[in-house]
Amino acid sequence: MTDAAVLSIRNASKTFGDRRALDSVSLDVARGEMIALIGPSGSGKSTLLRSISALQTIDPGPGVITAFDGPVQKDGKIDSNVRQTRTRIGMIFQQFNLVGRLSLFTNVALGSLGRISFWRAALGMWPQETRLATMAALHRFGVSDYASQRANTLSGGQQQRGAIARALVQKAKIILADEPVASLDPVSARRVMDILRELNRNDGLTVVVTLHQVDYALRYCDRVVALKAGKVVYDGPASGLKTEQLIDIYGPEFEDVFWEGAPK
């Protein structure tokens, strides 16, 4: 890991049956970056995020994943001390990953579980610090009026803002967002992307977001990493990614569906 990096992936591979989802991927993420991971379906984007967050193991071998100079996993095994590292990494999912029968407030307050005992959380005995932080995060993202509502009664955009609020209460320093706008309408999607960019620029959080929408990747992120068949095929500034490269990544049909004003 370089001095400026908060995430380091070295020679990470992941195989599912006969398919190699990650193929010797190496990547450094510097503190305060906002990086888009793009690529066609099955290219390895979600697999990479799940590996960074220790939700799955990489293949045995030379692969190593490190966060904040602490080991996450290597040689196909999750590090025994990974829990402390994971408290600083917030994971946001396409399907929000909220507990539908619980209130939005409780879902967001659960972000503090790494700092309080499980029994206090189970009984709803939230410390004052957690209560204040939860309501502040909900208010910041415009959903405080829904704090008492069950999560499954809220719109997708409201739930996703709640999921981001939970990462804020968690005091995460890195946010990994796996297709966070794929299930949202265009207005809600832009709102969520605006929030992620605000957290990156104003709060200094490091954000790595997987996106199918290439226009969002180029609009919101300064750096783009493209995967194809499990390999990194582009890693550089968003401004340097040209249409011909995108066609090579996605196939010839890409140009037919790309938005007006594509990079030339």
C-alpha positions as CSV (number, residue, x, y, z in Angstrom):
1,M,0.0,0.0,0.0
2,T,1.3,3.4,-0.9
3,D,1.5,6.1,1.8
4,A,-1.6,8.0,0.3
5,A,-3.7,4.8,-0.2
6,V,-6.6,3.8,2.1
7,L,-7.4,0.7,0.0
8,S,-4.9,-1.6,-1.7
9,I,-5.8,-4.6,-3.8
10,R,-3.0,-6.8,-5.1
11,N,-3.3,-9.7,-7.5
12,A,-6.9,-10.5,-6.4
13,S,-8.6,-13.3,-8.3
14,K,-12.0,-14.9,-7.7
15,T,-13.4,-17.9,-9.5
16,F,-16.9,-19.2,-9.5
17,G,-16.9,-22.6,-11.1
18,D,-15.4,-22.3,-14.5
19,R,-15.8,-18.5,-14.6
20,R,-13.1,-16.1,-13.3
21,A,-14.9,-13.1,-12.0
22,L,-11.7,-11.3,-11.0
23,D,-8.4,-12.0,-12.8
24,S,-5.3,-10.7,-10.9
25,V,-6.8,-7.3,-10.2
26,S,-4.5,-4.7,-8.6
27,L,-5.7,-1.3,-7.5
28,D,-4.8,1.5,-5.1
29,V,-7.4,3.9,-3.8
30,A,-6.2,7.2,-2.3
31,R,-7.8,8.9,0.6
32,G,-10.6,11.3,-0.6
33,E,-11.0,9.9,-4.1
34,M,-14.3,9.2,-5.7
35,I,-13.9,6.4,-8.1
36,A,-16.4,4.9,-10.5
37,L,-16.2,1.2,-11.3
38,I,-17.7,0.5,-14.7
39,G,-18.0,-2.4,-17.1
40,P,-20.6,-4.8,-18.6
41,S,-22.6,-7.1,-16.5
42,G,-20.4,-9.9,-15.2
43,S,-17.2,-7.9,-15.5
44,G,-16.4,-8.3,-11.8
45,K,-17.5,-4.9,-10.4
46,S,-19.7,-6.2,-7.6
47,T,-17.3,-9.1,-6.9
48,L,-14.5,-6.6,-6.3
49,L,-16.6,-4.5,-3.9
50,R,-17.7,-7.6,-1.9
51,S,-14.1,-8.8,-1.7
52,I,-12.9,-5.4,-0.4
53,S,-15.6,-5.4,2.3
54,A,-14.8,-9.1,3.2
55,L,-18.3,-10.2,2.3
56,Q,-16.6,-12.9,0.2
57,T,-13.2,-14.4,0.0
58,I,-10.8,-14.2,-3.0
59,D,-9.1,-17.3,-4.3
60,P,-6.2,-18.8,-2.4
61,G,-2.9,-17.6,-3.8
62,P,-1.0,-14.3,-3.9
63,G,-4.0,-12.0,-3.6
64,V,-4.0,-9.5,-0.8
65,I,-6.6,-6.8,0.2
66,T,-5.6,-4.1,2.7
67,A,-7.6,-1.2,4.1
68,F,-6.2,1.5,6.4
69,D,-3.0,-0.5,6.6
70,G,-4.9,-3.3,8.2
71,P,-5.3,-6.7,6.4
72,V,-8.8,-7.6,5.1
73,Q,-7.9,-10.9,3.5
74,K,-5.1,-12.8,1.8
75,D,-4.5,-16.3,0.4
76,G,-8.2,-16.8,0.3
77,K,-8.8,-16.2,4.0
78,I,-10.5,-13.3,5.8
79,D,-8.3,-11.8,8.5
80,S,-9.3,-12.6,12.0
81,N,-9.1,-8.9,13.0
82,V,-11.1,-7.6,10.0
83,R,-14.1,-6.5,12.2
84,Q,-12.3,-3.4,13.4
85,T,-11.3,-2.5,9.8
86,R,-14.9,-3.1,8.5
87,T,-16.3,-0.6,11.0
88,R,-14.7,2.1,8.9
89,I,-16.1,0.9,5.6
90,G,-19.7,1.6,4.8
91,M,-21.4,-0.7,2.2
92,I,-24.4,0.5,0.2
93,F,-26.3,-2.0,-1.9
94,Q,-28.6,-1.8,-4.9
95,Q,-31.5,-3.1,-2.9
96,F,-30.8,-0.8,0.1
97,N,-30.3,-3.7,2.6
98,L,-32.6,-2.2,5.2
99,V,-34.7,-4.3,7.6
100,G,-38.2,-3.6,6.2
101,R,-40.1,-4.2,9.4
102,L,-38.0,-1.8,11.4
103,S,-38.4,2.0,11.4
104,L,-36.1,4.1,9.3
105,F,-34.6,5.6,12.5
106,T,-33.7,2.1,13.8
107,N,-32.2,1.1,10.5
108,V,-30.0,4.1,10.5
109,A,-29.1,3.9,14.2
110,L,-27.8,0.3,13.5
111,G,-24.8,2.0,11.9
112,S,-23.5,2.5,15.4
113,L,-23.4,-1.3,16.2
114,G,-19.6,-1.3,16.0
115,R,-19.4,1.1,19.0
116,I,-22.3,-0.1,21.3
117,S,-23.3,-3.4,22.7
118,F,-25.8,-5.6,20.7
119,W,-28.2,-5.9,23.6
120,R,-28.6,-2.1,23.9
121,A,-29.4,-2.0,20.2
122,A,-31.8,-4.9,20.4
123,L,-33.7,-3.1,23.2
124,G,-33.7,0.2,21.4
125,M,-31.6,1.7,24.2
126,W,-29.7,4.0,21.9
127,P,-27.1,6.3,23.5
128,Q,-27.8,10.0,23.1
129,E,-24.9,10.4,20.7
130,T,-26.4,7.8,18.4
131,R,-29.9,9.4,18.6
132,L,-28.5,12.8,17.7
133,A,-26.3,11.5,14.9
134,T,-29.1,9.5,13.4
135,M,-31.6,12.4,13.3
136,A,-28.9,14.7,12.0
137,A,-28.1,12.3,9.2
138,L,-31.8,11.8,8.3
139,H,-32.3,15.5,8.3
140,R,-29.2,16.1,6.2
141,F,-30.5,13.8,3.5
142,G,-34.1,15.0,3.6
143,V,-35.8,12.0,5.2
144,S,-36.1,12.9,8.8
145,D,-39.9,13.2,8.5
146,Y,-40.0,9.5,7.8
147,A,-37.9,8.5,10.8
148,S,-40.7,6.5,12.5
149,Q,-42.0,4.8,9.4
150,R,-41.2,1.2,8.6
151,A,-38.5,1.0,6.0
152,N,-40.6,-1.1,3.6
153,T,-43.2,1.6,3.3
154,L,-40.7,4.1,1.8
155,S,-39.8,4.7,-1.8
156,G,-36.6,3.4,-3.2
157,G,-35.0,6.8,-3.2
158,Q,-35.9,7.3,0.5
159,Q,-34.6,3.9,1.5
160,Q,-31.3,4.5,-0.3
161,R,-30.9,7.9,1.4
162,G,-31.5,6.0,4.7
163,A,-28.8,3.5,3.8
164,I,-26.3,6.3,3.2
165,A,-27.4,7.9,6.5
166,R,-26.6,4.6,8.2
167,A,-23.0,4.7,6.8
168,L,-22.7,8.3,8.2
169,V,-23.8,7.1,11.6
170,Q,-21.3,4.3,11.3
171,K,-18.6,7.0,10.9
172,A,-17.4,5.2,7.8
173,K,-14.3,6.7,6.2
174,I,-14.8,4.7,3.0
175,I,-18.2,4.2,1.2
176,L,-18.5,1.3,-1.2
177,A,-21.7,1.7,-3.2
178,D,-22.7,-1.3,-5.4
179,E,-25.1,0.0,-8.1
180,P,-26.8,2.4,-5.7
181,V,-29.0,4.0,-8.3
182,A,-29.8,1.0,-10.5
183,S,-33.3,0.6,-9.0
184,L,-34.2,4.2,-8.8
185,D,-36.0,6.6,-11.1
186,P,-33.8,9.3,-12.7
187,V,-34.6,12.1,-10.2
188,S,-34.0,9.9,-7.2
189,A,-30.8,8.5,-8.9
190,R,-29.4,12.0,-9.3
191,R,-30.2,12.9,-5.7
192,V,-28.3,9.9,-4.5
193,M,-25.3,10.6,-6.7
194,D,-25.4,14.2,-5.5
195,I,-25.3,13.0,-1.9
196,L,-22.3,10.7,-2.5
197,R,-20.4,13.5,-4.2
198,E,-21.2,15.8,-1.4
199,L,-19.9,13.3,1.2
200,N,-16.8,13.0,-0.9
201,R,-16.1,16.7,-1.5
202,N,-17.4,18.2,1.8
203,D,-16.8,15.4,4.3
204,G,-13.6,14.0,2.7
205,L,-15.0,10.5,2.5
206,T,-13.5,8.1,0.0
207,V,-16.2,6.7,-2.3
208,V,-16.0,3.8,-4.7
209,V,-19.2,3.3,-6.7
210,T,-20.1,0.7,-9.3
211,L,-22.3,2.1,-12.0
212,H,-24.0,0.9,-15.2
213,Q,-24.7,4.5,-16.2
214,V,-21.5,5.6,-17.8
215,D,-22.8,9.2,-18.0
216,Y,-23.1,9.3,-14.2
217,A,-19.6,7.9,-13.9
218,L,-18.1,10.6,-16.1
219,R,-20.2,13.3,-14.5
220,Y,-19.7,12.6,-10.8
221,C,-16.3,10.8,-10.6
222,D,-12.8,12.2,-11.4
223,R,-11.3,8.7,-11.8
224,V,-12.8,5.7,-13.6
225,V,-11.7,2.1,-13.4
226,A,-13.2,-0.2,-16.1
227,L,-13.4,-3.9,-15.8
228,K,-13.9,-6.4,-18.5
229,A,-14.0,-10.2,-18.0
230,G,-12.5,-9.7,-14.5
231,K,-9.5,-7.6,-15.7
232,V,-8.8,-3.9,-15.3
233,V,-8.8,-2.5,-18.9
234,Y,-8.8,1.2,-18.0
235,D,-7.7,3.2,-14.9
236,G,-7.5,6.9,-15.3
237,P,-9.2,10.2,-15.3
238,A,-12.8,10.3,-16.4
239,S,-11.9,13.0,-18.9
240,G,-9.5,10.6,-20.6
241,L,-12.0,7.9,-21.4
242,K,-13.0,8.1,-25.0
243,T,-15.9,6.6,-26.9
244,E,-13.7,4.2,-28.8
245,Q,-12.5,2.8,-25.5
246,L,-16.0,2.5,-24.2
247,I,-17.0,0.6,-27.3
248,D,-14.1,-1.8,-26.8
249,I,-15.3,-2.3,-23.2
250,Y,-19.0,-2.7,-23.8
251,G,-19.2,-3.8,-27.4
252,P,-20.3,-2.1,-30.7
253,E,-23.9,-1.6,-29.5
254,F,-22.7,0.8,-26.9
255,E,-22.5,3.7,-29.3
256,D,-26.1,3.2,-30.3
257,V,-27.4,3.6,-26.7
258,F,-24.9,6.1,-25.4
259,W,-26.3,9.5,-24.4
260,E,-26.0,12.6,-26.6
261,G,-22.7,14.4,-26.0
262,A,-20.5,11.3,-25.5
263,P,-16.8,12.0,-25.3
264,K,-15.1,11.9,-28.7
